[in-house]
Amino acid sequence: MRRVNVIVAGNVQGVGYRFSTAQEAQRLGLSGWVRNLHDGRVEAEIEGRETEVDALLAWMAEGPQFAEVASSRVSERTPKGTEGFRVVR
C-alpha cells in the first residue's frame, strides 16, 4: 500500500478537476480525498496499491479536458487503510 499527498497548480479550479479526479480514483479502486485550496491549487491524498496510485498521479499531471496543469508536488505519507474516495468542499 502507498499513500501520497499531491498538490497540483495551474488552471485546475472551475474545470471539473476535483470531480474528475474522484471519478478516476474510484475507477482505479483508490481511497482518499481531493479539495480546492484557497490559492487556486488542488490538493489530494491518495491511497491504494502502488500501480494504481502511480496511474492516478499520471492522470492528475494531465487532468481533465479543460485543465492546464503547470506543476504537481507529491509527498509520501503513511498509509491509513482508509476506504472510499471523496470530494472535500
C-alpha positions as CSV (number, residue, x, y, z in Angstrom):
1,M,0.0,0.0,0.0
2,R,1.1,3.5,-0.8
3,R,-0.3,6.9,0.4
4,V,0.7,10.2,-1.1
5,N,-0.3,13.8,-0.8
6,V,-0.3,15.7,-4.0
7,I,-0.7,19.4,-4.7
8,V,-1.4,20.5,-8.3
9,A,-1.0,24.0,-9.6
10,G,-2.2,25.7,-12.8
11,N,-5.7,26.2,-14.2
12,V,-7.2,23.4,-12.0
13,Q,-10.2,25.1,-10.4
14,G,-13.5,25.6,-12.2
15,V,-12.7,23.0,-14.8
16,G,-14.1,19.8,-13.1
17,Y,-10.7,18.8,-11.9
18,R,-11.8,17.6,-8.4
19,F,-14.8,15.6,-9.6
20,S,-12.8,14.1,-12.5
21,T,-10.1,13.1,-10.1
22,A,-12.6,11.5,-7.8
23,Q,-14.1,9.5,-10.7
24,E,-10.7,8.3,-11.8
25,A,-9.7,7.4,-8.3
26,Q,-12.9,5.4,-7.8
27,R,-12.4,3.7,-11.2
28,L,-8.9,2.6,-10.0
29,G,-10.2,1.4,-6.6
30,L,-8.3,4.1,-4.6
31,S,-9.2,5.8,-1.4
32,G,-8.7,9.3,-0.1
33,W,-9.9,12.8,-0.9
34,V,-9.5,15.8,-3.1
35,R,-10.1,19.5,-2.4
36,N,-9.6,23.0,-3.7
37,L,-7.1,25.3,-1.9
38,H,-7.8,29.0,-1.4
39,D,-4.8,29.9,-3.6
40,G,-6.2,28.2,-6.7
41,R,-4.3,24.9,-6.4
42,V,-5.9,21.5,-5.8
43,E,-4.7,19.1,-3.0
44,A,-5.4,15.4,-2.8
45,E,-4.5,12.4,-0.5
46,I,-4.5,9.1,-2.4
47,E,-4.1,5.6,-1.0
48,G,-4.0,2.2,-2.6
49,R,-1.9,-0.2,-4.5
50,E,1.3,1.4,-5.9
51,T,0.4,0.7,-9.5
52,E,-3.0,2.4,-9.2
53,V,-1.6,5.3,-7.2
54,D,1.0,5.8,-10.0
55,A,-1.7,5.7,-12.6
56,L,-3.8,8.3,-10.9
57,L,-0.7,10.6,-10.4
58,A,0.0,10.3,-14.1
59,W,-3.6,11.2,-14.9
60,M,-3.5,14.1,-12.5
61,A,-0.4,15.5,-14.3
62,E,-2.7,16.0,-17.3
63,G,-6.1,16.4,-15.7
64,P,-9.5,16.6,-17.4
65,Q,-10.0,18.2,-20.8
66,F,-10.1,21.9,-19.8
67,A,-7.4,21.8,-17.1
68,E,-3.9,23.1,-17.6
69,V,-1.6,21.6,-15.1
70,A,1.6,23.6,-14.5
71,S,3.1,21.5,-11.8
72,S,2.5,18.9,-9.1
73,R,4.3,18.1,-5.9
74,V,4.0,14.6,-4.5
75,S,4.9,13.7,-0.9
76,E,4.8,10.3,0.6
77,R,2.6,9.6,3.6
78,T,2.0,6.7,5.9
79,P,-0.9,4.5,4.7
80,K,-4.0,4.7,7.0
81,G,-6.2,2.0,5.5
82,T,-9.0,4.4,4.6
83,E,-12.0,3.4,2.4
84,G,-13.7,5.3,-0.3
85,F,-12.7,8.5,-2.2
86,R,-14.5,11.8,-1.7
87,V,-14.5,15.4,-2.8
88,V,-14.0,17.8,0.2
89,R,-15.6,21.2,0.0
